[in-house]
Amino acid sequence: MRELKSVFYNVWERRKRENADEEKELIARVQSAVNETGGQLNETIPRPALGGVTPADVHNGTKEATQKEIDQ
């Protein structure tokens, strides 16, 4: 939960700074930030518990190939 909050707050501040959702209501802005946060947590941010790969790498079956790339 701590990691989710940390990533969410960073995404929220960046979107706010870039005026990404200026015309939307609060709930729509939060939903956009939550969607982006979920994408980053699953596809962008590697996890030490998974050997330095992302959950998407594990799900897609590319864990070993990604770990080899990291090692090189």
C-alpha positions as CSV (number, residue, x, y, z in Angstrom):
1,M,0.0,0.0,0.0
2,R,2.9,2.3,0.8
3,E,4.3,1.9,-2.7
4,L,0.9,2.4,-4.3
5,K,0.5,5.7,-2.4
6,S,4.0,6.9,-3.3
7,V,3.6,6.2,-7.0
8,F,0.0,7.7,-7.0
9,Y,1.2,10.9,-5.4
10,N,4.0,11.3,-7.9
11,V,1.6,10.6,-10.8
12,W,-1.0,13.0,-9.4
13,E,1.5,15.9,-8.9
14,R,3.0,15.4,-12.4
15,R,-0.5,15.4,-14.0
16,K,-1.4,18.5,-12.0
17,R,1.8,20.2,-13.0
18,E,1.2,19.4,-16.7
19,N,-2.5,20.4,-16.5
20,A,-3.4,17.0,-18.0
21,D,-6.9,16.8,-16.6
22,E,-7.7,20.4,-16.1
23,E,-11.2,20.2,-17.7
24,K,-12.2,17.0,-15.8
25,E,-14.0,16.8,-12.4
26,L,-12.2,15.5,-9.4
27,I,-13.4,11.9,-9.6
28,A,-12.3,11.7,-13.3
29,R,-8.9,13.1,-12.5
30,V,-8.4,10.6,-9.7
31,Q,-9.5,7.7,-11.9
32,S,-7.0,8.8,-14.6
33,A,-4.2,9.0,-12.0
34,V,-5.2,5.6,-10.6
35,N,-5.2,4.0,-14.1
36,E,-1.7,5.4,-14.8
37,T,-0.4,4.3,-11.4
38,G,-1.6,0.8,-12.0
39,G,0.1,0.7,-15.3
40,Q,3.4,1.9,-13.9
41,L,3.3,-0.5,-11.0
42,N,2.6,-3.5,-13.3
43,E,4.6,-2.6,-16.4
44,T,7.3,-0.1,-15.6
45,I,8.6,-0.4,-12.0
46,P,10.7,-3.6,-11.5
47,R,10.2,-5.5,-8.3
48,P,13.2,-6.9,-6.2
49,A,11.0,-9.8,-5.1
50,L,10.6,-10.8,-8.7
51,G,14.3,-10.8,-9.5
52,G,14.3,-7.2,-10.8
53,V,11.6,-7.6,-13.4
54,T,8.1,-6.2,-13.6
55,P,4.9,-8.1,-12.9
56,A,4.1,-7.7,-16.6
57,D,7.3,-9.6,-17.5
58,V,6.3,-12.5,-15.3
59,H,2.7,-12.5,-16.6
60,N,3.9,-12.4,-20.3
61,G,6.5,-15.1,-19.7
62,T,9.5,-12.9,-20.5
63,K,11.0,-13.0,-17.0
64,E,14.1,-15.0,-17.9
65,A,14.8,-13.0,-21.0
66,T,14.4,-9.7,-19.2
67,Q,16.7,-10.9,-16.4
68,K,19.4,-11.8,-18.9
69,E,19.1,-8.3,-20.4
70,I,19.5,-6.8,-17.0
71,D,22.6,-8.9,-16.3
72,Q,24.3,-7.8,-19.5
